[in-house]
Amino acid sequence: MTAEDQRRKRRRKRLWGLLAVPVVAALVVAGLALRDGKPDKKDDRPVASGQGRLDVRETVEKPPASTVGVMGFRFSIDDMSPGEHDDMPGMWATDKILAKGIKSTLAGFRIGTDASPHDEVWRLRLSGLICGYTRHVTGENRTAVLSRSSDDRHAACNHVTFVDLDDGQKLWDHVFPLRSSAYDDPSVTLVHGTVAVTWGKGSDAYDMDSGRRLWRTEATGDCRDTGAAGGRALLFRVQCLDRKQPATSWKALVYKVRSVDPRTGRTLWTYAPAAGIRDVRVPSTDPAVLAVSAGDTEFTELISLDDHGRRRTTISLRNSFYVGECMDETDYVVFDDCQTIPVSDDQVFLRSKEAGGLHNSNWVVGFDLATGNTTRKFESGPNALLYPLRVSGDKLMALRESDDHISPSALVSLDPKTGTETPYFYFAVPTEGYTLATPDLSDVLVQNGRLFFGARSADGPADSKQKRWDWLVLGLESLAAAKK
């Protein structure tokens, strides 16, 4: 038996040892059994009605036949060196592949496996370190990422690549004219048939099928595009310099949001928030919902806009019990990544702050986009926390996280019309996965009946004498799906 075979045998023994974690609920006795079957057929993927292959994917999840949750995928490593730090930007899933960004590479792993490095089904080496990505995926499982011109962290972030997530094929790539990474942070997003990139001094749009550039705009005067949000529509964040303010003051930066025709680049409307805004993000482009920081570092308001960019209502988060979060842009400008602020056609959902105390709890509340009034409240109950994740048809997918690690966690569906909660599956997570399996620290994805948690980075042990397994992706699914 080779050393590699022995290592894999030890990993299998260790995995099944971890799965013998005692769980109170009988529903999760099967808990984290790793699935060992063939991936679901592509024709069985749940898709939203009326969606085409060039649309940004909006799948509708169906309740599984069993509420027993099992481990459907895991990716872990044990070979990091002391002091090593690896960025892992972006995570995407299809019906059969879990794809992850790892430094300068996109790697695709087959769902249903316990994977380690070199177990990937495909690997795509990019021009350099990944420096931007979008959570959006098309109806035929394609997405776009940005990469630097080399593996130097200071190299220009000036490459955009469109990739097929099922087979790792690079469909096309382009270089855009960003000369330096010192001041301009590019972003990329998807909208129907179009890949849009902005890098401060300009913006490009490319046709998904051909890779042909559709249009380019260049920054003029004191304003520049600093973020692109996609999905059903295309919005750009515009940052302007107010020369009446001291150059060192944050008040010297003024923000606007403009809606753009993705095929022509023509501005459809522009919305300017009130003065004193520190930042703007976009949880949704259609209906348009903005998350703004008004004088604070955290979000203080959600602003709902109509089809003409006029304000409908404002939902205040200032000194309230509600929490709105979007991806930190310290390393990547993912302008529309607000994974715990899902938006439906007529509501936006937020979670409350934790109650704390002996039996911690919180709730999820819906807000009407026309009036700003609260609509429906879902309580977590004691020793649990609710996280809204994404809209699925007319329902809201949410994570019910066990706060005491005794009762099971669950993926649930919340019905804003009736106020009912439907469990999709219950699951437990061993101690090694506690920090990974929470939306506060990880990327979270609900796709094709599965729930994935993905690390945004990985760090080596404190000293060379330590050797540990680091969980980088954890995928969970219903036992019924695993048996197919």
C-alpha positions in Angstrom: 0.0 0.0 0.0 1.4 3.4 -1.0 1.8 6.3 1.4 -1.0 8.1 -0.4 -3.3 5.0 0.0 -2.5 4.9 3.7 -3.3 8.6 4.0 -6.7 8.2 2.3 -7.5 5.2 4.5 -6.7 7.2 7.6 -8.9 10.0 6.3 -11.8 7.6 5.7 -11.5 6.1 9.2 -11.3 9.6 10.7 -14.4 10.7 8.8 -16.6 7.9 10.0 -15.3 8.4 13.5 -16.5 12.0 13.4 -19.9 10.9 12.1 -20.5 9.0 15.3 -21.4 12.3 17.1 -24.4 11.7 19.4 -27.4 13.8 18.5 -30.5 14.3 20.5 -33.0 14.4 17.6 -33.8 10.9 16.2 -34.2 12.5 12.8 -30.4 13.0 12.6 -29.2 9.7 13.8 -28.1 9.1 10.2 -26.6 12.6 10.6 -23.5 13.0 8.5 -23.2 9.8 6.6 -21.3 10.6 3.4 -23.2 9.9 0.3 -21.7 7.3 -2.1 -23.8 7.4 -5.2 -24.0 8.8 -8.6 -24.8 12.5 -9.1 -28.3 13.5 -10.0 -29.1 13.7 -13.7 -28.8 17.2 -15.1 -32.3 17.1 -16.4 -33.6 16.8 -12.8 -32.2 20.2 -11.8 -34.9 22.5 -10.2 -35.2 25.6 -12.3 -37.4 28.6 -12.2 -40.1 28.6 -14.8 -39.5 30.8 -17.8 -35.7 30.9 -17.3 -33.4 30.4 -20.2 -29.7 29.4 -20.5 -28.5 33.0 -20.6 -30.5 34.1 -17.6 -29.0 34.4 -14.2 -30.0 31.3 -12.4 -33.0 31.5 -10.0 -33.8 27.9 -9.0 -36.8 26.9 -7.0 -36.0 24.3 -4.3 -38.4 21.4 -3.7 -39.0 19.8 -0.3 -37.1 16.4 -0.2 -38.8 13.1 0.6 -36.7 12.8 3.8 -35.9 15.4 6.5 -32.8 13.4 7.6 -29.7 15.3 6.7 -26.5 13.7 5.6 -23.1 14.9 4.4 -23.2 15.2 0.7 -19.7 16.6 0.2 -16.6 17.7 2.1 -13.3 19.3 1.0 -10.5 19.4 3.6 -6.8 19.7 3.7 -4.0 18.8 6.2 -0.9 20.0 4.5 -0.7 23.7 5.2 2.6 25.1 6.5 2.9 27.2 9.7 2.1 30.9 8.9 0.7 30.0 5.4 -2.4 31.9 4.3 -4.4 31.0 1.2 -7.3 33.0 -0.1 -10.3 31.0 -1.3 -12.6 33.4 -3.1 -15.8 32.3 -4.6 -17.9 29.1 -4.4 -20.5 27.8 -6.9 -22.5 24.6 -7.2 -24.3 22.8 -10.0 -26.3 19.5 -9.8 -23.0 17.5 -9.8 -20.1 19.8 -9.2 -18.9 22.0 -6.3 -16.4 24.6 -7.6 -14.1 26.6 -5.4 -11.6 29.4 -6.0 -8.2 28.6 -4.5 -5.5 31.3 -5.0 -4.9 31.3 -8.8 -7.1 28.3 -9.6 -10.7 27.3 -10.0 -11.2 23.7 -8.9 -14.3 21.5 -9.5 -15.1 18.6 -7.2 -17.7 15.9 -7.7 -20.5 16.2 -5.2 -20.8 13.0 -3.2 -17.1 12.7 -2.3 -14.8 13.4 0.6 -12.2 15.4 -1.3 -8.7 16.7 -0.7 -6.3 18.5 -3.0 -5.8 16.7 -6.3 -9.2 15.0 -6.0 -10.8 17.6 -8.3 -12.6 16.6 -11.4 -11.2 19.6 -13.2 -8.8 22.4 -12.5 -8.5 25.7 -14.4 -5.3 27.7 -13.9 -6.0 31.4 -14.4 -3.6 34.2 -15.4 -2.8 35.0 -11.7 -4.4 35.3 -8.3 -8.2 35.5 -8.3 -9.1 39.1 -7.5 -12.8 39.3 -8.2 -15.8 37.1 -8.7 -19.6 37.0 -8.8 -21.9 34.7 -7.0 -24.2 34.7 -10.0 -24.4 31.6 -12.3 -26.2 31.3 -15.6 -29.0 28.8 -16.4 -26.4 26.6 -18.1 -24.0 26.7 -15.1 -21.5 29.3 -16.2 -19.9 32.2 -14.3 -17.1 34.8 -14.5 -14.1 35.6 -12.4 -11.3 38.2 -12.4 -7.6 37.4 -12.0 -4.4 39.3 -11.7 -1.7 39.3 -14.5 0.5 37.2 -12.3 0.7 35.5 -8.8 2.1 38.8 -7.4 -0.5 40.3 -5.0 0.4 43.7 -6.4 -0.1 42.8 -10.0 -2.9 44.5 -11.9 -6.3 42.8 -11.6 -7.1 43.1 -15.4 -8.3 39.6 -16.6 -11.9 38.5 -16.9 -12.6 34.8 -17.6 -15.9 33.2 -18.4 -16.0 29.5 -17.4 -18.3 26.4 -17.5 -18.6 25.1 -14.0 -19.6 21.6 -15.1 -16.4 20.8 -16.9 -14.0 23.7 -16.1 -13.7 24.8 -19.7 -12.5 28.3 -20.2 -15.0 29.7 -22.7 -13.2 33.0 -23.3 -11.1 35.6 -21.5 -10.2 39.3 -22.0 -7.7 41.8 -20.7 -9.1 45.2 -19.8 -7.0 48.3 -19.4 -6.2 48.4 -15.7 -2.6 49.4 -15.3 -2.3 49.3 -11.5 -4.0 47.7 -8.5 -3.2 50.6 -6.2 -6.4 52.6 -6.4 -8.9 50.8 -8.6 -10.7 47.6 -7.4 -12.5 45.9 -10.3 -15.7 44.0 -10.0 -17.6 41.6 -12.3 -21.2 40.5 -12.5 -23.7 38.7 -14.7 -27.0 39.8 -16.2 -29.0 38.2 -19.0 -26.6 37.3 -21.9 -23.9 39.7 -20.6 -20.8 39.8 -18.4 -20.1 43.3 -17.0 -16.8 44.5 -15.6 -16.0 47.8 -14.0 -12.6 49.0 -12.8 -12.9 52.6 -11.7 -11.5 54.2 -14.8 -13.9 52.4 -17.1 -16.5 49.6 -17.6 -16.9 46.9 -20.2 -19.6 44.5 -21.2 -19.1 41.2 -23.1 -21.5 38.9 -24.8 -21.7 35.6 -22.9 -21.8 33.3 -26.0 -19.1 34.9 -28.2 -17.0 36.9 -25.7 -17.4 39.9 -28.0 -17.1 43.2 -26.3 -20.5 45.0 -26.5 -19.5 48.4 -25.2 -17.0 50.3 -23.1 -17.4 53.5 -21.1 -14.5 55.5 -19.7 -14.5 57.6 -16.5 -14.7 61.4 -17.1 -14.4 64.2 -14.6 -14.6 63.4 -10.9 -16.9 60.4 -11.2 -16.1 56.7 -11.7 -17.8 53.3 -11.6 -16.7 51.4 -8.5 -19.0 48.3 -8.5 -21.3 46.3 -10.7 -24.4 44.5 -9.5 -26.2 42.0 -11.7 -29.0 39.4 -11.7 -32.2 40.5 -13.3 -30.8 44.0 -14.1 -27.5 45.8 -14.2 -26.7 48.6 -11.7 -23.4 50.4 -11.2 -22.2 52.2 -8.1 -20.8 55.6 -9.0 -18.3 57.3 -6.8 -17.8 61.1 -7.2 -15.4 63.6 -5.7 -16.9 66.6 -3.9 -14.1 69.2 -4.2 -15.9 71.4 -1.7 -15.0 69.0 1.1 -11.4 68.4 2.5 -9.7 65.8 0.4 -8.9 63.7 3.5 -12.5 63.6 4.7 -14.8 60.7 3.9 -17.4 63.3 3.1 -15.4 64.2 0.0 -16.8 61.0 -1.6 -20.4 61.1 -2.9 -22.2 58.0 -4.2 -24.8 57.4 -6.9 -26.4 54.3 -8.4 -27.2 54.1 -12.1 -29.2 51.5 -14.0 -27.6 50.5 -17.3 -28.9 48.7 -20.4 -26.6 45.7 -20.4 -26.5 45.4 -24.2 -25.8 49.0 -25.0 -24.3 50.6 -21.9 -27.0 53.4 -22.0 -27.9 54.8 -18.6 -31.6 54.2 -17.9 -31.8 56.2 -14.6 -29.6 57.5 -11.8 -30.4 57.6 -8.1 -28.5 59.8 -5.7 -28.8 59.0 -2.0 -28.7 61.8 0.6 -25.4 63.4 1.5 -23.3 61.8 4.1 -23.2 58.2 2.7 -20.1 56.2 3.4 -21.0 53.2 1.2 -23.7 51.7 -1.0 -24.4 48.0 -1.8 -27.1 46.3 -3.8 -28.9 43.3 -2.3 -31.2 43.2 -5.4 -31.3 44.9 -8.8 -34.9 44.1 -9.7 -36.6 45.1 -7.6 -33.9 47.6 -6.8 -32.9 47.6 -3.2 -29.9 49.5 -1.9 -28.1 49.0 1.5 -26.5 52.3 2.5 -24.2 53.4 5.4 -25.3 56.9 6.4 -22.6 58.2 8.6 -21.7 54.9 10.2 -19.6 51.9 9.2 -22.5 49.5 9.4 -25.6 49.7 7.2 -28.1 52.1 8.5 -30.9 52.0 5.8 -32.4 49.9 3.1 -33.8 51.9 0.2 -36.4 50.5 -2.1 -36.6 52.0 -5.6 -39.2 51.7 -8.4 -38.6 50.9 -12.1 -37.6 54.5 -12.8 -35.1 54.8 -9.9 -37.4 56.8 -7.7 -37.4 56.1 -4.0 -40.4 54.0 -2.8 -39.6 53.7 0.9 -36.7 53.6 3.4 -36.3 50.9 6.0 -34.2 52.2 8.9 -31.6 50.0 10.5 -30.2 52.7 12.7 -30.3 51.7 16.4 -32.7 48.9 15.5 -32.8 45.2 16.3 -32.2 44.3 12.6 -29.0 43.2 11.0 -28.1 43.7 7.4 -24.8 42.3 6.1 -22.9 42.3 2.8 -19.6 41.0 1.7 -16.6 42.9 3.1 -14.9 44.6 0.2 -11.4 44.6 1.8 -10.1 42.1 -0.7 -12.8 41.7 -3.4 -15.4 44.1 -4.7 -18.4 41.9 -4.8 -20.9 44.7 -4.9 -24.1 42.6 -4.8 -23.1 39.9 -2.4 -25.5 40.3 0.5 -26.1 36.7 1.4 -28.3 37.4 4.5 -30.5 40.1 2.9 -32.6 38.1 0.4 -35.2 40.1 -1.6 -38.4 38.8 -3.3 -40.6 40.6 -5.7 -42.3 42.6 -2.9 -40.3 42.1 0.3 -36.9 42.2 1.8 -35.9 39.9 4.7 -33.7 40.7 7.6 -32.7 38.9 10.8 -32.8 40.4 14.2 -29.9 40.8 16.6 -29.4 37.9 19.0 -31.3 38.0 22.2 -28.4 36.5 24.1 -28.9 35.1 27.6 -29.1 31.5 28.7 -31.3 30.4 25.8 -30.2 32.6 22.8 -32.6 33.3 20.0 -33.6 35.7 17.2 -36.1 36.1 14.4 -36.5 36.8 10.7 -38.7 39.7 9.6 -40.1 40.6 6.2 -40.5 44.3 5.1 -42.8 45.5 2.4 -40.8 47.2 -0.4 -43.7 49.6 -1.1 -44.4 50.8 2.4 -41.5 49.7 4.6 -43.9 48.1 7.0 -43.1 44.7 8.6 -45.0 41.8 7.1 -44.3 38.5 8.7 -42.1 37.5 11.7 -40.5 34.0 12.0 -39.1 33.2 15.5 -36.1 30.9 15.9 -37.2 29.6 19.3 -34.7 29.1 22.2 -31.2 27.8 21.6 -31.4 28.5 17.9 -30.7 31.3 15.4 -32.4 31.9 12.1 -30.5 33.2 9.0 -32.4 34.2 5.9 -30.4 32.8 2.9 -32.2 33.3 -0.4 -35.6 33.5 -2.1 -36.9 30.3 -3.7 -40.0 30.9 -5.8 -42.5 32.4 -3.3 -40.7 30.9 -0.3 -37.6 32.0 1.8 -34.8 29.4 2.4 -33.2 29.9 5.8 -30.7 28.2 8.0 -31.9 27.3 11.5 -28.6 27.1 13.3 -28.3 25.2 16.6 -26.9 27.6 19.2 -26.3 24.9 21.8 -24.8 22.3 19.4 -27.1 19.7 21.1 -30.3 20.1 19.1 -29.8 19.7 15.3 -29.5 22.5 12.8 -31.8 22.6 9.8 -32.3 24.0 6.3 -35.9 25.2 6.3 -38.4 27.0 4.0 -40.3 29.9 5.4 -43.6 30.9 3.8 -44.2 34.7 4.0 -47.9 34.3 3.1 -48.9 31.8 5.8 -46.1 32.2 8.3 -45.4 28.5 8.3 -42.0 26.9 8.5 -41.2 23.6 6.6 -38.0 21.7 7.4 -36.1 20.5 4.4 -33.6 18.4 6.4 -32.0 18.4 9.9 -28.3 17.9 10.4 -25.5 18.0 13.0 -21.9 19.2 12.5 -18.9 17.8 14.4 -16.8 20.2 16.4 -14.3 20.6 13.6 -16.9 22.2 11.4 -18.5 24.7 13.9 -16.6 27.8 12.6 -17.2 26.8 9.0 -21.0 26.1 9.3 -22.1 29.7 10.0 -23.0 32.5 7.6 -21.1 35.0 9.7 -17.8 33.5 8.7 -18.4 31.6 5.5 -19.9 31.7 2.1 -23.3 29.9 2.2 -25.1 28.4 -0.8 -28.4 26.7 -1.3 -28.6 24.9 -4.6 -30.3 21.8 -6.0 -31.6 20.7 -2.6 -28.2 21.0 -0.9 -26.7 23.4 1.6 -23.0 24.3 1.3 -20.7 26.2 3.6 -17.3 27.4 2.1 -14.3 29.0 3.8 -13.2 32.3 2.4 -9.6 31.7 3.4 -7.4 29.1 5.1 -4.5 29.5 7.5 -1.7 27.1 8.5 -1.1 25.8 12.0 0.7 27.9 14.6 3.8 25.6 14.6 5.4 22.8 12.5 4.6 20.2 15.2 0.9 20.6 14.7 -0.9 18.7 12.0 -4.6 19.3 11.6 -7.4 18.8 9.1 -9.0 22.1 8.0 -12.5 21.9 6.6 -12.8 24.2 3.7 -16.2 23.2 2.2 -19.0 21.3 3.8 -22.1 20.2 1.8 -25.3 18.7 3.3 -28.4 17.2 1.7 -31.4 15.0 2.4 -30.9 11.3 2.9 -33.5 10.8 0.1 -31.3 12.6 -2.4 -28.2 10.7 -1.3 -29.9 7.4 -2.0 -30.7 8.2 -5.6 
